[in-house]
Amino acid sequence: MKTNLVSRQELDTQQSLVVESAGTVKADEAAVASAQLQLDWTRITAPIDGRVGLKQVDIGNQISSGDTTGIVVLTQTHPIDVVFTLPESSIATVVQAQKAGKALSVEAWDRTNKQKISVGELLSLDNQIDATTGTIKLKARFSNLDDALFPNQFVNARLLVDTQQNAVVIPAAALQMGNEGHFVWVLNDENKVSKHSVTPGIQDSQKVVISAGLSAGDRVVTDGIDRLTEGAKVEVVTASSGEQAQPAPRQSGKHGARS
């Protein structure tokens, strides 16, 4: 037996009020979400970590999403990539090392090649050679956690592909080229010079590995070479005096290519 405590009309009215109230709640929730969105728009969040440059606008300036200058320039520096080049003659050595699964170390040196700035790892190399320069581009990645490298900074890159143990190394200025091929002027115990034919190996702008023709401990002339003749006696001076000849002690150890 059913008993109607309220009339059908009152039930319909109350149900309508419930639906209306639920709609009001939804509308209020949408208003809150819209207000939160407007609030979020007052704060600009960077999509990446990086170094912030000088501000492009001042407090009080009006900006909009269509502005081309932006507020600041954000540059990623952790990590940072260095692009450098190698001669095409060195490509095969690098590719073979990569295929062997070797992690190739890259050192970044300052403009004067006197101070090492940071050490990274070879990331990739380009897929074609620049026909104008005969070089290929390579990219190395540095963690740069100490912020030693800056975007657009000029560095000299040294790529270590292989290590030659106990190699004979001389200053690049000592290596000469003549009709007979490569040669150096070697000093004997009496400081007299003689021409020695040599076979150069890996080299960069400062040092050359000599594969044959010299022994460890030999002294070579690096300055005043154009005035030398066979058997001439020279005065050995220190580098600071700037005279015409100086000894070059032999070196051994690691040697790599540089861009």
Steps between C-alpha positions, in 0.01 A plus 500: 500500500661833386460822692572841337639730772544788250322591188640420159530871424714566809723201414555631152581843640760364743661287231525806276667691784753218543586504130521879507731494803723239337526723195590794721777293662638407158491863392681606817763230448553625145534855631760385754692315228490807277626720783779251572598503132511879502717483811733246338542732204652759731801270546716391206668164553805410293476166314874432547781567744749759382670834539282812490635791298451870554136607522344635182224704670476704819243504778194689383535411132196342339561168330286258302529152355564651157819682601806380307768622740379304803582575862834319531701250297544161668789287379556140603850449643465168688602324283654712226616389154817602318517483120843472341656372178756239399676452164347234281820294526419433867143380447584132455687486831209657688239278335699184575531601865126562522417166339725333756280647772765733639390808690712774343610774737496863386685777682406867468797738522503878503581717198873495576514121542663546840217424742267201497145614571295182511483135393208345313418213268447476126128488425470476122647608169344650189394288203691694236830678442520872434643506148625857546718432804550123473384455859213332680305630799493310828299563814619435853292523818625642831315473831624853582388477862764757593373746234847517347358512146273775370276499191681628187836484678803428279702197609759269351380140506737207543359160408685203648455205264798286595795502740853433380717389788860628516457704183772744394347848483657826382372858467324555169735791422794258479352294215606624156417397144758484220567328169593183688185508710457581868809574707619663821824661612656297783765628742790280608703524820708784350184698413561444129199433280435230243199432282305184585224362281197401706160339458229707670192343652202657673535874545318813604587869502751462782650150499591226254551129562812373322456139391857456372824696477541622858565350839385607843739762636600649164507878494343681206509861382172691506609856417738664253477198272529702179856603597630149568747301290635149544755490781430854619553564868217671684457651839240327713294754691185499708165575345470830688812649341357478149829400332537294186505141627372302795490134600173309496477225764332182387156423631293187521139437583155561363444686177176588331359697210374853539259704297 
